[in-house]
């Protein structure tokens, strides 16, 4: 028995060490579980945001806010007055920065009767899609060039700059 008393402090130290390591491991596992749960929550939030954006994108592709009828049958006499009328109809006057005629170079005279340059600021993407769809759906107007840029860091919407031509 004397022999065991001699090694008792070493045994107690070993038992305390095992208990301490087990407690540390349990705390480490608990922290890891919390981190994984937090990641799962953030991924769920991201999944929800992506689903919302997809729904908005699908809704923006529908021509629900556009005038219905035979799009190719529309008669457009002059490009600038028609564009101004459409901008008023889609309530984009406060977002419009510039609308101006563009000179037609000789090679394009056979293709386009008139051309115009348009610039808008801070438009929602759904409005951009609706406006560009409306232009193309006439059957008489072609989008020659369209540049879409983000409005800025932390600002909603996009800036649209486009050149259109009347066939």
Chimera marker file (.cmm) of the C-alpha trace (Angstrom):
<marker_set name="trace">
<marker id="1" x="0.000" y="0.000" z="0.000" r="1" g="1" b="0" radius="0.5"/>
<marker id="2" x="2.911" y="2.236" z="0.693" r="1" g="1" b="0" radius="0.5"/>
<marker id="3" x="4.010" y="1.678" z="-2.818" r="1" g="1" b="0" radius="0.5"/>
<marker id="4" x="0.715" y="3.092" z="-4.188" r="1" g="1" b="0" radius="0.5"/>
<marker id="5" x="0.885" y="6.164" z="-1.949" r="1" g="1" b="0" radius="0.5"/>
<marker id="6" x="4.176" y="7.000" z="-3.490" r="1" g="1" b="0" radius="0.5"/>
<marker id="7" x="2.576" y="7.181" z="-6.966" r="1" g="1" b="0" radius="0.5"/>
<marker id="8" x="-0.720" y="8.744" z="-5.833" r="1" g="1" b="0" radius="0.5"/>
<marker id="9" x="0.230" y="12.364" z="-6.659" r="1" g="1" b="0" radius="0.5"/>
<marker id="10" x="1.233" y="11.276" z="-10.168" r="1" g="1" b="0" radius="0.5"/>
<marker id="11" x="-2.106" y="9.460" z="-10.612" r="1" g="1" b="0" radius="0.5"/>
<marker id="12" x="-4.058" y="12.481" z="-9.378" r="1" g="1" b="0" radius="0.5"/>
<marker id="13" x="-2.143" y="14.703" z="-11.768" r="1" g="1" b="0" radius="0.5"/>
<marker id="14" x="-2.879" y="12.321" z="-14.635" r="1" g="1" b="0" radius="0.5"/>
<marker id="15" x="-6.587" y="12.175" z="-13.756" r="1" g="1" b="0" radius="0.5"/>
<marker id="16" x="-6.749" y="15.993" z="-13.505" r="1" g="1" b="0" radius="0.5"/>
<marker id="17" x="-4.929" y="16.284" z="-16.827" r="1" g="1" b="0" radius="0.5"/>
<marker id="18" x="-7.410" y="13.918" z="-18.506" r="1" g="1" b="0" radius="0.5"/>
<marker id="19" x="-10.365" y="15.847" z="-17.013" r="1" g="1" b="0" radius="0.5"/>
<marker id="20" x="-8.839" y="19.165" z="-18.104" r="1" g="1" b="0" radius="0.5"/>
<marker id="21" x="-8.171" y="17.937" z="-21.654" r="1" g="1" b="0" radius="0.5"/>
<marker id="22" x="-11.675" y="16.508" z="-21.901" r="1" g="1" b="0" radius="0.5"/>
<marker id="23" x="-13.168" y="19.825" z="-20.743" r="1" g="1" b="0" radius="0.5"/>
<marker id="24" x="-11.026" y="21.734" z="-23.267" r="1" g="1" b="0" radius="0.5"/>
<marker id="25" x="-12.063" y="19.354" z="-26.054" r="1" g="1" b="0" radius="0.5"/>
<marker id="26" x="-15.715" y="19.738" z="-25.137" r="1" g="1" b="0" radius="0.5"/>
<marker id="27" x="-15.398" y="23.549" z="-25.205" r="1" g="1" b="0" radius="0.5"/>
<marker id="28" x="-13.595" y="23.398" z="-28.543" r="1" g="1" b="0" radius="0.5"/>
<marker id="29" x="-16.328" y="21.185" z="-29.995" r="1" g="1" b="0" radius="0.5"/>
<marker id="30" x="-19.014" y="23.533" z="-28.648" r="1" g="1" b="0" radius="0.5"/>
<marker id="31" x="-17.300" y="26.567" z="-30.237" r="1" g="1" b="0" radius="0.5"/>
<marker id="32" x="-16.917" y="24.716" z="-33.531" r="1" g="1" b="0" radius="0.5"/>
<marker id="33" x="-20.601" y="23.757" z="-33.444" r="1" g="1" b="0" radius="0.5"/>
<marker id="34" x="-21.551" y="27.414" z="-32.844" r="1" g="1" b="0" radius="0.5"/>
<marker id="35" x="-19.402" y="28.525" z="-35.791" r="1" g="1" b="0" radius="0.5"/>
<marker id="36" x="-20.985" y="25.908" z="-38.046" r="1" g="1" b="0" radius="0.5"/>
<marker id="37" x="-24.465" y="26.944" z="-36.959" r="1" g="1" b="0" radius="0.5"/>
<marker id="38" x="-23.621" y="30.596" z="-37.677" r="1" g="1" b="0" radius="0.5"/>
<marker id="39" x="-22.322" y="29.659" z="-41.131" r="1" g="1" b="0" radius="0.5"/>
<marker id="40" x="-25.496" y="27.659" z="-41.804" r="1" g="1" b="0" radius="0.5"/>
<marker id="41" x="-27.632" y="30.654" z="-40.766" r="1" g="1" b="0" radius="0.5"/>
<marker id="42" x="-25.668" y="33.032" z="-43.003" r="1" g="1" b="0" radius="0.5"/>
<marker id="43" x="-25.900" y="30.595" z="-45.912" r="1" g="1" b="0" radius="0.5"/>
<marker id="44" x="-29.652" y="30.368" z="-45.373" r="1" g="1" b="0" radius="0.5"/>
<marker id="45" x="-29.879" y="34.177" z="-45.480" r="1" g="1" b="0" radius="0.5"/>
<marker id="46" x="-27.816" y="34.203" z="-48.696" r="1" g="1" b="0" radius="0.5"/>
<marker id="47" x="-30.020" y="31.475" z="-50.188" r="1" g="1" b="0" radius="0.5"/>
<marker id="48" x="-33.086" y="33.559" z="-49.365" r="1" g="1" b="0" radius="0.5"/>
<marker id="49" x="-31.531" y="36.687" z="-50.941" r="1" g="1" b="0" radius="0.5"/>
<marker id="50" x="-30.608" y="34.768" z="-54.090" r="1" g="1" b="0" radius="0.5"/>
<marker id="51" x="-34.140" y="33.352" z="-54.328" r="1" g="1" b="0" radius="0.5"/>
<marker id="52" x="-35.546" y="36.871" z="-53.960" r="1" g="1" b="0" radius="0.5"/>
<marker id="53" x="-33.235" y="38.207" z="-56.671" r="1" g="1" b="0" radius="0.5"/>
<marker id="54" x="-34.163" y="35.358" z="-59.002" r="1" g="1" b="0" radius="0.5"/>
<marker id="55" x="-37.855" y="36.077" z="-58.456" r="1" g="1" b="0" radius="0.5"/>
<marker id="56" x="-37.281" y="39.795" z="-59.136" r="1" g="1" b="0" radius="0.5"/>
<marker id="57" x="-35.308" y="38.970" z="-62.263" r="1" g="1" b="0" radius="0.5"/>
<marker id="58" x="-38.052" y="36.646" z="-63.542" r="1" g="1" b="0" radius="0.5"/>
<marker id="59" x="-40.678" y="39.282" z="-62.784" r="1" g="1" b="0" radius="0.5"/>
<marker id="60" x="-38.664" y="41.916" z="-64.648" r="1" g="1" b="0" radius="0.5"/>
<marker id="61" x="-38.570" y="39.706" z="-67.742" r="1" g="1" b="0" radius="0.5"/>
<marker id="62" x="-42.361" y="39.620" z="-67.956" r="1" g="1" b="0" radius="0.5"/>
<marker id="63" x="-43.806" y="42.340" z="-70.151" r="1" g="1" b="0" radius="0.5"/>
<marker id="64" x="-46.621" y="42.997" z="-67.645" r="1" g="1" b="0" radius="0.5"/>
<marker id="65" x="-46.137" y="46.757" z="-67.430" r="1" g="1" b="0" radius="0.5"/>
<marker id="66" x="-45.833" y="47.208" z="-71.173" r="1" g="1" b="0" radius="0.5"/>
<marker id="67" x="-48.525" y="48.097" z="-73.603" r="1" g="1" b="0" radius="0.5"/>
<marker id="68" x="-49.994" y="45.069" z="-75.277" r="1" g="1" b="0" radius="0.5"/>
<marker id="69" x="-51.000" y="44.625" z="-78.891" r="1" g="1" b="0" radius="0.5"/>
<marker id="70" x="-49.162" y="44.022" z="-82.104" r="1" g="1" b="0" radius="0.5"/>
<marker id="71" x="-45.717" y="45.487" z="-81.400" r="1" g="1" b="0" radius="0.5"/>
<marker id="72" x="-44.630" y="45.539" z="-85.034" r="1" g="1" b="0" radius="0.5"/>
<marker id="73" x="-47.682" y="47.528" z="-86.126" r="1" g="1" b="0" radius="0.5"/>
<marker id="74" x="-46.742" y="50.690" z="-84.239" r="1" g="1" b="0" radius="0.5"/>
<marker id="75" x="-46.131" y="53.680" z="-86.455" r="1" g="1" b="0" radius="0.5"/>
<marker id="76" x="-43.266" y="55.921" z="-85.373" r="1" g="1" b="0" radius="0.5"/>
<marker id="77" x="-42.967" y="59.137" z="-87.366" r="1" g="1" b="0" radius="0.5"/>
<marker id="78" x="-40.007" y="60.664" z="-85.528" r="1" g="1" b="0" radius="0.5"/>
<marker id="79" x="-37.673" y="59.059" z="-82.992" r="1" g="1" b="0" radius="0.5"/>
<marker id="80" x="-37.170" y="61.820" z="-80.393" r="1" g="1" b="0" radius="0.5"/>
<marker id="81" x="-40.867" y="62.633" z="-79.807" r="1" g="1" b="0" radius="0.5"/>
<marker id="82" x="-41.656" y="58.930" z="-79.560" r="1" g="1" b="0" radius="0.5"/>
<marker id="83" x="-38.835" y="58.401" z="-77.031" r="1" g="1" b="0" radius="0.5"/>
<marker id="84" x="-40.037" y="61.367" z="-74.968" r="1" g="1" b="0" radius="0.5"/>
<marker id="85" x="-43.563" y="59.943" z="-75.001" r="1" g="1" b="0" radius="0.5"/>
<marker id="86" x="-42.299" y="56.541" z="-73.810" r="1" g="1" b="0" radius="0.5"/>
<marker id="87" x="-40.150" y="58.117" z="-71.096" r="1" g="1" b="0" radius="0.5"/>
<marker id="88" x="-43.232" y="59.982" z="-69.845" r="1" g="1" b="0" radius="0.5"/>
<marker id="89" x="-45.376" y="56.826" z="-70.036" r="1" g="1" b="0" radius="0.5"/>
<marker id="90" x="-42.860" y="54.815" z="-68.013" r="1" g="1" b="0" radius="0.5"/>
<marker id="91" x="-42.405" y="57.748" z="-65.574" r="1" g="1" b="0" radius="0.5"/>
<marker id="92" x="-38.662" y="58.044" z="-66.142" r="1" g="1" b="0" radius="0.5"/>
<marker id="93" x="-38.448" y="61.827" z="-66.567" r="1" g="1" b="0" radius="0.5"/>
<marker id="94" x="-36.821" y="62.373" z="-63.160" r="1" g="1" b="0" radius="0.5"/>
<marker id="95" x="-34.178" y="59.718" z="-63.933" r="1" g="1" b="0" radius="0.5"/>
<marker id="96" x="-33.342" y="61.036" z="-67.422" r="1" g="1" b="0" radius="0.5"/>
<marker id="97" x="-30.054" y="62.908" z="-67.711" r="1" g="1" b="0" radius="0.5"/>
<marker id="98" x="-29.822" y="63.379" z="-71.472" r="1" g="1" b="0" radius="0.5"/>
<marker id="99" x="-31.660" y="62.694" z="-74.694" r="1" g="1" b="0" radius="0.5"/>
<marker id="100" x="-30.094" y="63.956" z="-77.891" r="1" g="1" b="0" radius="0.5"/>
<marker id="101" x="-30.066" y="63.229" z="-81.614" r="1" g="1" b="0" radius="0.5"/>
<marker id="102" x="-26.984" y="61.597" z="-83.116" r="1" g="1" b="0" radius="0.5"/>
<marker id="103" x="-25.595" y="62.352" z="-86.568" r="1" g="1" b="0" radius="0.5"/>
<marker id="104" x="-25.839" y="59.363" z="-88.881" r="1" g="1" b="0" radius="0.5"/>
<marker id="105" x="-22.607" y="58.520" z="-90.731" r="1" g="1" b="0" radius="0.5"/>
<marker id="106" x="-22.958" y="57.772" z="-94.480" r="1" g="1" b="0" radius="0.5"/>
<marker id="107" x="-22.636" y="53.959" z="-94.244" r="1" g="1" b="0" radius="0.5"/>
<marker id="108" x="-25.539" y="53.805" z="-91.768" r="1" g="1" b="0" radius="0.5"/>
<marker id="109" x="-27.866" y="56.108" z="-93.750" r="1" g="1" b="0" radius="0.5"/>
<marker id="110" x="-29.262" y="53.076" z="-95.543" r="1" g="1" b="0" radius="0.5"/>
<marker id="111" x="-30.098" y="51.356" z="-92.231" r="1" g="1" b="0" radius="0.5"/>
<marker id="112" x="-31.313" y="54.056" z="-89.835" r="1" g="1" b="0" radius="0.5"/>
<marker id="113" x="-33.524" y="57.068" z="-90.519" r="1" g="1" b="0" radius="0.5"/>
<marker id="114" x="-32.738" y="58.634" z="-87.107" r="1" g="1" b="0" radius="0.5"/>
<marker id="115" x="-30.518" y="57.903" z="-84.133" r="1" g="1" b="0" radius="0.5"/>
<marker id="116" x="-30.585" y="59.154" z="-80.541" r="1" g="1" b="0" radius="0.5"/>
<marker id="117" x="-28.425" y="58.940" z="-77.433" r="1" g="1" b="0" radius="0.5"/>
<marker id="118" x="-30.125" y="58.401" z="-74.041" r="1" g="1" b="0" radius="0.5"/>
<marker id="119" x="-28.692" y="58.571" z="-70.519" r="1" g="1" b="0" radius="0.5"/>
<marker id="120" x="-30.475" y="57.700" z="-67.288" r="1" g="1" b="0" radius="0.5"/>
<marker id="121" x="-29.284" y="57.595" z="-63.676" r="1" g="1" b="0" radius="0.5"/>
<marker id="122" x="-30.318" y="55.491" z="-60.666" r="1" g="1" b="0" radius="0.5"/>
<marker id="123" x="-32.774" y="53.196" z="-62.455" r="1" g="1" b="0" radius="0.5"/>
<marker id="124" x="-33.922" y="49.909" z="-60.929" r="1" g="1" b="0" radius="0.5"/>
<marker id="125" x="-32.851" y="46.963" z="-63.082" r="1" g="1" b="0" radius="0.5"/>
<marker id="126" x="-36.482" y="45.950" z="-63.685" r="1" g="1" b="0" radius="0.5"/>
<marker id="127" x="-37.155" y="49.388" z="-65.175" r="1" g="1" b="0" radius="0.5"/>
<marker id="128" x="-34.092" y="49.124" z="-67.424" r="1" g="1" b="0" radius="0.5"/>
<marker id="129" x="-35.266" y="45.758" z="-68.723" r="1" g="1" b="0" radius="0.5"/>
<marker id="130" x="-38.823" y="47.048" z="-69.234" r="1" g="1" b="0" radius="0.5"/>
<marker id="131" x="-37.600" y="50.147" z="-71.107" r="1" g="1" b="0" radius="0.5"/>
<marker id="132" x="-35.165" y="48.241" z="-73.357" r="1" g="1" b="0" radius="0.5"/>
<marker id="133" x="-37.818" y="45.584" z="-74.044" r="1" g="1" b="0" radius="0.5"/>
<marker id="134" x="-40.277" y="48.313" z="-75.014" r="1" g="1" b="0" radius="0.5"/>
<marker id="135" x="-37.754" y="49.793" z="-77.460" r="1" g="1" b="0" radius="0.5"/>
<marker id="136" x="-37.019" y="46.463" z="-79.120" r="1" g="1" b="0" radius="0.5"/>
<marker id="137" x="-40.659" y="45.313" z="-79.165" r="1" g="1" b="0" radius="0.5"/>
<marker id="138" x="-41.702" y="48.140" z="-81.495" r="1" g="1" b="0" radius="0.5"/>
<marker id="139" x="-40.120" y="46.363" z="-84.435" r="1" g="1" b="0" radius="0.5"/>
<marker id="140" x="-38.910" y="49.731" z="-85.744" r="1" g="1" b="0" radius="0.5"/>
<marker id="141" x="-36.275" y="50.690" z="-83.154" r="1" g="1" b="0" radius="0.5"/>
<marker id="142" x="-32.962" y="48.931" z="-82.630" r="1" g="1" b="0" radius="0.5"/>
<marker id="143" x="-30.653" y="49.275" z="-79.656" r="1" g="1" b="0" radius="0.5"/>
<marker id="144" x="-27.256" y="49.962" z="-81.182" r="1" g="1" b="0" radius="0.5"/>
<marker id="145" x="-25.330" y="50.170" z="-77.931" r="1" g="1" b="0" radius="0.5"/>
<marker id="146" x="-26.324" y="49.930" z="-74.273" r="1" g="1" b="0" radius="0.5"/>
<marker id="147" x="-24.021" y="50.446" z="-71.289" r="1" g="1" b="0" radius="0.5"/>
<marker id="148" x="-25.270" y="49.540" z="-67.818" r="1" g="1" b="0" radius="0.5"/>
<marker id="149" x="-23.162" y="50.487" z="-64.791" r="1" g="1" b="0" radius="0.5"/>
<marker id="150" x="-23.766" y="50.248" z="-61.056" r="1" g="1" b="0" radius="0.5"/>
<marker id="151" x="-24.858" y="53.534" z="-59.528" r="1" g="1" b="0" radius="0.5"/>
<marker id="152" x="-22.070" y="53.523" z="-56.951" r="1" g="1" b="0" radius="0.5"/>
<marker id="153" x="-20.935" y="52.018" z="-53.688" r="1" g="1" b="0" radius="0.5"/>
<marker id="154" x="-23.996" y="51.503" z="-51.497" r="1" g="1" b="0" radius="0.5"/>
<marker id="155" x="-26.356" y="53.276" z="-53.911" r="1" g="1" b="0" radius="0.5"/>
<marker id="156" x="-29.364" y="51.453" z="-55.373" r="1" g="1" b="0" radius="0.5"/>
<marker id="157" x="-29.960" y="51.208" z="-59.085" r="1" g="1" b="0" radius="0.5"/>
<marker id="158" x="-27.898" y="51.404" z="-62.243" r="1" g="1" b="0" radius="0.5"/>
<marker id="159" x="-26.918" y="54.032" z="-64.798" r="1" g="1" b="0" radius="0.5"/>
<marker id="160" x="-28.054" y="53.366" z="-68.365" r="1" g="1" b="0" radius="0.5"/>
<marker id="161" x="-26.509" y="54.909" z="-71.440" r="1" g="1" b="0" radius="0.5"/>
<marker id="162" x="-27.764" y="53.720" z="-74.811" r="1" g="1" b="0" radius="0.5"/>
<marker id="163" x="-27.824" y="54.617" z="-78.461" r="1" g="1" b="0" radius="0.5"/>
<marker id="164" x="-30.920" y="53.684" z="-80.441" r="1" g="1" b="0" radius="0.5"/>
<marker id="165" x="-31.831" y="53.911" z="-84.092" r="1" g="1" b="0" radius="0.5"/>
<marker id="166" x="-35.101" y="54.161" z="-85.998" r="1" g="1" b="0" radius="0.5"/>
<marker id="167" x="-35.277" y="51.838" z="-89.010" r="1" g="1" b="0" radius="0.5"/>
<link id1="1" id2="2" r="1" g="1" b="0" radius="0.2"/>
<link id1="2" id2="3" r="1" g="1" b="0" radius="0.2"/>
<link id1="3" id2="4" r="1" g="1" b="0" radius="0.2"/>
<link id1="4" id2="5" r="1" g="1" b="0" radius="0.2"/>
<link id1="5" id2="6" r="1" g="1" b="0" radius="0.2"/>
<link id1="6" id2="7" r="1" g="1" b="0" radius="0.2"/>
<link id1="7" id2="8" r="1" g="1" b="0" radius="0.2"/>
<link id1="8" id2="9" r="1" g="1" b="0" radius="0.2"/>
<link id1="9" id2="10" r="1" g="1" b="0" radius="0.2"/>
<link id1="10" id2="11" r="1" g="1" b="0" radius="0.2"/>
<link id1="11" id2="12" r="1" g="1" b="0" radius="0.2"/>
<link id1="12" id2="13" r="1" g="1" b="0" radius="0.2"/>
<link id1="13" id2="14" r="1" g="1" b="0" radius="0.2"/>
<link id1="14" id2="15" r="1" g="1" b="0" radius="0.2"/>
<link id1="15" id2="16" r="1" g="1" b="0" radius="0.2"/>
<link id1="16" id2="17" r="1" g="1" b="0" radius="0.2"/>
<link id1="17" id2="18" r="1" g="1" b="0" radius="0.2"/>
<link id1="18" id2="19" r="1" g="1" b="0" radius="0.2"/>
<link id1="19" id2="20" r="1" g="1" b="0" radius="0.2"/>
<link id1="20" id2="21" r="1" g="1" b="0" radius="0.2"/>
<link id1="21" id2="22" r="1" g="1" b="0" radius="0.2"/>
<link id1="22" id2="23" r="1" g="1" b="0" radius="0.2"/>
<link id1="23" id2="24" r="1" g="1" b="0" radius="0.2"/>
<link id1="24" id2="25" r="1" g="1" b="0" radius="0.2"/>
<link id1="25" id2="26" r="1" g="1" b="0" radius="0.2"/>
<link id1="26" id2="27" r="1" g="1" b="0" radius="0.2"/>
<link id1="27" id2="28" r="1" g="1" b="0" radius="0.2"/>
<link id1="28" id2="29" r="1" g="1" b="0" radius="0.2"/>
<link id1="29" id2="30" r="1" g="1" b="0" radius="0.2"/>
<link id1="30" id2="31" r="1" g="1" b="0" radius="0.2"/>
<link id1="31" id2="32" r="1" g="1" b="0" radius="0.2"/>
<link id1="32" id2="33" r="1" g="1" b="0" radius="0.2"/>
<link id1="33" id2="34" r="1" g="1" b="0" radius="0.2"/>
<link id1="34" id2="35" r="1" g="1" b="0" radius="0.2"/>
<link id1="35" id2="36" r="1" g="1" b="0" radius="0.2"/>
<link id1="36" id2="37" r="1" g="1" b="0" radius="0.2"/>
<link id1="37" id2="38" r="1" g="1" b="0" radius="0.2"/>
<link id1="38" id2="39" r="1" g="1" b="0" radius="0.2"/>
<link id1="39" id2="40" r="1" g="1" b="0" radius="0.2"/>
<link id1="40" id2="41" r="1" g="1" b="0" radius="0.2"/>
<link id1="41" id2="42" r="1" g="1" b="0" radius="0.2"/>
<link id1="42" id2="43" r="1" g="1" b="0" radius="0.2"/>
<link id1="43" id2="44" r="1" g="1" b="0" radius="0.2"/>
<link id1="44" id2="45" r="1" g="1" b="0" radius="0.2"/>
<link id1="45" id2="46" r="1" g="1" b="0" radius="0.2"/>
<link id1="46" id2="47" r="1" g="1" b="0" radius="0.2"/>
<link id1="47" id2="48" r="1" g="1" b="0" radius="0.2"/>
<link id1="48" id2="49" r="1" g="1" b="0" radius="0.2"/>
<link id1="49" id2="50" r="1" g="1" b="0" radius="0.2"/>
<link id1="50" id2="51" r="1" g="1" b="0" radius="0.2"/>
<link id1="51" id2="52" r="1" g="1" b="0" radius="0.2"/>
<link id1="52" id2="53" r="1" g="1" b="0" radius="0.2"/>
<link id1="53" id2="54" r="1" g="1" b="0" radius="0.2"/>
<link id1="54" id2="55" r="1" g="1" b="0" radius="0.2"/>
<link id1="55" id2="56" r="1" g="1" b="0" radius="0.2"/>
<link id1="56" id2="57" r="1" g="1" b="0" radius="0.2"/>
<link id1="57" id2="58" r="1" g="1" b="0" radius="0.2"/>
<link id1="58" id2="59" r="1" g="1" b="0" radius="0.2"/>
<link id1="59" id2="60" r="1" g="1" b="0" radius="0.2"/>
<link id1="60" id2="61" r="1" g="1" b="0" radius="0.2"/>
<link id1="61" id2="62" r="1" g="1" b="0" radius="0.2"/>
<link id1="62" id2="63" r="1" g="1" b="0" radius="0.2"/>
<link id1="63" id2="64" r="1" g="1" b="0" radius="0.2"/>
<link id1="64" id2="65" r="1" g="1" b="0" radius="0.2"/>
<link id1="65" id2="66" r="1" g="1" b="0" radius="0.2"/>
<link id1="66" id2="67" r="1" g="1" b="0" radius="0.2"/>
<link id1="67" id2="68" r="1" g="1" b="0" radius="0.2"/>
<link id1="68" id2="69" r="1" g="1" b="0" radius="0.2"/>
<link id1="69" id2="70" r="1" g="1" b="0" radius="0.2"/>
<link id1="70" id2="71" r="1" g="1" b="0" radius="0.2"/>
<link id1="71" id2="72" r="1" g="1" b="0" radius="0.2"/>
<link id1="72" id2="73" r="1" g="1" b="0" radius="0.2"/>
<link id1="73" id2="74" r="1" g="1" b="0" radius="0.2"/>
<link id1="74" id2="75" r="1" g="1" b="0" radius="0.2"/>
<link id1="75" id2="76" r="1" g="1" b="0" radius="0.2"/>
<link id1="76" id2="77" r="1" g="1" b="0" radius="0.2"/>
<link id1="77" id2="78" r="1" g="1" b="0" radius="0.2"/>
<link id1="78" id2="79" r="1" g="1" b="0" radius="0.2"/>
<link id1="79" id2="80" r="1" g="1" b="0" radius="0.2"/>
<link id1="80" id2="81" r="1" g="1" b="0" radius="0.2"/>
<link id1="81" id2="82" r="1" g="1" b="0" radius="0.2"/>
<link id1="82" id2="83" r="1" g="1" b="0" radius="0.2"/>
<link id1="83" id2="84" r="1" g="1" b="0" radius="0.2"/>
<link id1="84" id2="85" r="1" g="1" b="0" radius="0.2"/>
<link id1="85" id2="86" r="1" g="1" b="0" radius="0.2"/>
<link id1="86" id2="87" r="1" g="1" b="0" radius="0.2"/>
<link id1="87" id2="88" r="1" g="1" b="0" radius="0.2"/>
<link id1="88" id2="89" r="1" g="1" b="0" radius="0.2"/>
<link id1="89" id2="90" r="1" g="1" b="0" radius="0.2"/>
<link id1="90" id2="91" r="1" g="1" b="0" radius="0.2"/>
<link id1="91" id2="92" r="1" g="1" b="0" radius="0.2"/>
<link id1="92" id2="93" r="1" g="1" b="0" radius="0.2"/>
<link id1="93" id2="94" r="1" g="1" b="0" radius="0.2"/>
<link id1="94" id2="95" r="1" g="1" b="0" radius="0.2"/>
<link id1="95" id2="96" r="1" g="1" b="0" radius="0.2"/>
<link id1="96" id2="97" r="1" g="1" b="0" radius="0.2"/>
<link id1="97" id2="98" r="1" g="1" b="0" radius="0.2"/>
<link id1="98" id2="99" r="1" g="1" b="0" radius="0.2"/>
<link id1="99" id2="100" r="1" g="1" b="0" radius="0.2"/>
<link id1="100" id2="101" r="1" g="1" b="0" radius="0.2"/>
<link id1="101" id2="102" r="1" g="1" b="0" radius="0.2"/>
<link id1="102" id2="103" r="1" g="1" b="0" radius="0.2"/>
<link id1="103" id2="104" r="1" g="1" b="0" radius="0.2"/>
<link id1="104" id2="105" r="1" g="1" b="0" radius="0.2"/>
<link id1="105" id2="106" r="1" g="1" b="0" radius="0.2"/>
<link id1="106" id2="107" r="1" g="1" b="0" radius="0.2"/>
<link id1="107" id2="108" r="1" g="1" b="0" radius="0.2"/>
<link id1="108" id2="109" r="1" g="1" b="0" radius="0.2"/>
<link id1="109" id2="110" r="1" g="1" b="0" radius="0.2"/>
<link id1="110" id2="111" r="1" g="1" b="0" radius="0.2"/>
<link id1="111" id2="112" r="1" g="1" b="0" radius="0.2"/>
<link id1="112" id2="113" r="1" g="1" b="0" radius="0.2"/>
<link id1="113" id2="114" r="1" g="1" b="0" radius="0.2"/>
<link id1="114" id2="115" r="1" g="1" b="0" radius="0.2"/>
<link id1="115" id2="116" r="1" g="1" b="0" radius="0.2"/>
<link id1="116" id2="117" r="1" g="1" b="0" radius="0.2"/>
<link id1="117" id2="118" r="1" g="1" b="0" radius="0.2"/>
<link id1="118" id2="119" r="1" g="1" b="0" radius="0.2"/>
<link id1="119" id2="120" r="1" g="1" b="0" radius="0.2"/>
<link id1="120" id2="121" r="1" g="1" b="0" radius="0.2"/>
<link id1="121" id2="122" r="1" g="1" b="0" radius="0.2"/>
<link id1="122" id2="123" r="1" g="1" b="0" radius="0.2"/>
<link id1="123" id2="124" r="1" g="1" b="0" radius="0.2"/>
<link id1="124" id2="125" r="1" g="1" b="0" radius="0.2"/>
<link id1="125" id2="126" r="1" g="1" b="0" radius="0.2"/>
<link id1="126" id2="127" r="1" g="1" b="0" radius="0.2"/>
<link id1="127" id2="128" r="1" g="1" b="0" radius="0.2"/>
<link id1="128" id2="129" r="1" g="1" b="0" radius="0.2"/>
<link id1="129" id2="130" r="1" g="1" b="0" radius="0.2"/>
<link id1="130" id2="131" r="1" g="1" b="0" radius="0.2"/>
<link id1="131" id2="132" r="1" g="1" b="0" radius="0.2"/>
<link id1="132" id2="133" r="1" g="1" b="0" radius="0.2"/>
<link id1="133" id2="134" r="1" g="1" b="0" radius="0.2"/>
<link id1="134" id2="135" r="1" g="1" b="0" radius="0.2"/>
<link id1="135" id2="136" r="1" g="1" b="0" radius="0.2"/>
<link id1="136" id2="137" r="1" g="1" b="0" radius="0.2"/>
<link id1="137" id2="138" r="1" g="1" b="0" radius="0.2"/>
<link id1="138" id2="139" r="1" g="1" b="0" radius="0.2"/>
<link id1="139" id2="140" r="1" g="1" b="0" radius="0.2"/>
<link id1="140" id2="141" r="1" g="1" b="0" radius="0.2"/>
<link id1="141" id2="142" r="1" g="1" b="0" radius="0.2"/>
<link id1="142" id2="143" r="1" g="1" b="0" radius="0.2"/>
<link id1="143" id2="144" r="1" g="1" b="0" radius="0.2"/>
<link id1="144" id2="145" r="1" g="1" b="0" radius="0.2"/>
<link id1="145" id2="146" r="1" g="1" b="0" radius="0.2"/>
<link id1="146" id2="147" r="1" g="1" b="0" radius="0.2"/>
<link id1="147" id2="148" r="1" g="1" b="0" radius="0.2"/>
<link id1="148" id2="149" r="1" g="1" b="0" radius="0.2"/>
<link id1="149" id2="150" r="1" g="1" b="0" radius="0.2"/>
<link id1="150" id2="151" r="1" g="1" b="0" radius="0.2"/>
<link id1="151" id2="152" r="1" g="1" b="0" radius="0.2"/>
<link id1="152" id2="153" r="1" g="1" b="0" radius="0.2"/>
<link id1="153" id2="154" r="1" g="1" b="0" radius="0.2"/>
<link id1="154" id2="155" r="1" g="1" b="0" radius="0.2"/>
<link id1="155" id2="156" r="1" g="1" b="0" radius="0.2"/>
<link id1="156" id2="157" r="1" g="1" b="0" radius="0.2"/>
<link id1="157" id2="158" r="1" g="1" b="0" radius="0.2"/>
<link id1="158" id2="159" r="1" g="1" b="0" radius="0.2"/>
<link id1="159" id2="160" r="1" g="1" b="0" radius="0.2"/>
<link id1="160" id2="161" r="1" g="1" b="0" radius="0.2"/>
<link id1="161" id2="162" r="1" g="1" b="0" radius="0.2"/>
<link id1="162" id2="163" r="1" g="1" b="0" radius="0.2"/>
<link id1="163" id2="164" r="1" g="1" b="0" radius="0.2"/>
<link id1="164" id2="165" r="1" g="1" b="0" radius="0.2"/>
<link id1="165" id2="166" r="1" g="1" b="0" radius="0.2"/>
<link id1="166" id2="167" r="1" g="1" b="0" radius="0.2"/>
</marker_set>
